[in-house]
Amino acid sequence: MSTKLPIVVLSGPSGAGKSTLLKRLFAKHPDTFGFSVSHTSRNPRDGEEHGKAYWFTTKDDFRKLISEGKFIETAEFSGNLYGTSVQAVKDVQDAGKVCILDIEMELLSQIEQGVKQVKNTDLNNTCTFIFVQPPSVDELRQRLEGRNTETPQSLNARLAQAEKELEFAKTPGFHDKIIVNDEIDAAFEELEGHILAVMGKK
Ligand SMILES: Nc1ncnc2c1ncn2[C@@H]1O[C@H](COP(=O)(O)OP(=O)(O)OP(=O)(O)O)[C@@H](O)[C@H]1O
């Protein structure tokens, strides 16, 4: 049996439960999955190791790498560049692991294009797009409030963004799997089942 090592792209509104689900996935399958190390042009913070937290790069070098087609996605946040390189994904696959990308909605189309355009035959570019959806916006509000991470302003911003994401998720054919995270055990089983199926293990 050939076992494929796909790229798993997880997206969904803030508070939908992506981190919670991924934590379970890594705990249950400690050697199967990995996160790629992103590039950033921001300065390292205390304790952040080059090649572990990020690949720290100057803006000029970063732009040169972009022009050479070395990234599957890039974005700018507060004046700094961030991105996932083809090599970073390949490093995870070379270690025999399924690469998980936890990605914002705005970057999904870039990823789709980026992965398609990867000519490097060494990179297995089978990619599955999973959307984690809250049962309702009201429930999402309660979870974000329960997490105690938000100010009233950031809560409202996240809920407004969530409405956009829920609309986008209706785009026919974009996501391979939509998981409504209502009851956590059921949502986890769906996530695990889908990924194992894509890997050809189920
Ligand atoms: N099925 C569930 N039922 C109830 N609460 C849940 C469920 N899934 C997650 N939660 C809770 O909802 C909150 C948000 O979950 P989590 O932090 O995993 O979201 P996230 O999608 O990773 O958000 P972000 O994108 O902001 O990191 C957490 O407090 C978590 O414990």
The ligand as an ORCA input file, in Angstrom:
! r2SCAN-3c Opt
* xyz 0 1
  N     -16.598     21.478     20.546
  C     -16.365     22.428     21.479
  N     -17.296     22.658     22.429
  C     -17.098     23.618     23.359
  N     -16.021     24.408     23.433
  C     -15.068     24.233     22.515
  C     -15.175     23.234     21.493
  N     -14.064     23.287     20.702
  C     -13.298     24.267     21.230
  N     -13.883     24.841     22.310
  C     -13.382     25.957     23.126
  O     -13.557     27.140     22.336
  C     -12.464     28.050     22.534
  C     -11.832     28.361     21.166
  O     -11.166     27.203     20.671
  P      -9.701     27.305     20.000
  O      -8.829     28.217     20.808
  O      -9.247     25.916     19.749
  O     -10.097     28.032     18.612
  P      -9.173     28.388     17.338
  O     -10.013     28.102     16.155
  O      -7.863     27.695     17.440
  O      -8.989     29.958     17.506
  P      -7.765     30.922     16.978
  O      -7.843     30.905     15.479
  O      -8.132     32.261     17.582
  O      -6.480     30.365     17.541
  C     -11.499     27.386     23.505
  O     -11.715     27.923     24.796
  C     -11.888     25.900     23.439
  O     -11.626     25.238     24.642
*
